[in-house]
Each structure stands twice: as C-alpha cells, then as structure tokens.
Amino acid sequence: MTNLQKNLQTPQIEAEVEVQTKAPSPLDSASDEIKLAVDLIYLLESNEVDKETAIKALEIVLSDFKNK
C-alpha cells in the first residue's frame, strides 16, 4: 500500500461508552400524590413564583378540584 492509499483510507473511530447507573430515588416508590406534589413544588420554585401567588393559585386549584 502506498502512502497515498494510506492517507485516503477512512479513519477508524473508536468510542468508549460509559454506562451510568442511576441510584434509586426515594421518589421511585413514592405515591402518585407525593410525586405530583414534588413536581408542582419544582415547577413553582424553578419559575420563581412568589410564595403568596403560589398559595392563592393552589387554593383556587384545590377549590376547583373539590367542586368537580
């Protein structure tokens, strides 16, 4: 094989894949209402919703769901 042929060969790409195992979370076995509560808290906090605004909104939601 000439030097030109060696340079034209497709390079071999080697990749190493690291598999990470996720440690089980206490939420994995939590009830659906706990999971939903955690999601709602995360949503409110990550959007920096004012505490009083969040409470008033949750009271409206609670009232609405109780009246259905």
NORLIN-V405449 format. One record per pair of residues at least 24 apart in sequence whose ideal C-beta (glycine too) atoms are under 7 Angstrom apart, sorted by the first residue. I is the first residue (numbers start at 0). J is the second residue. Records with the same first field share a line. If there is no record, write none. Layout:
I: J / J
//
This chain:
none
//
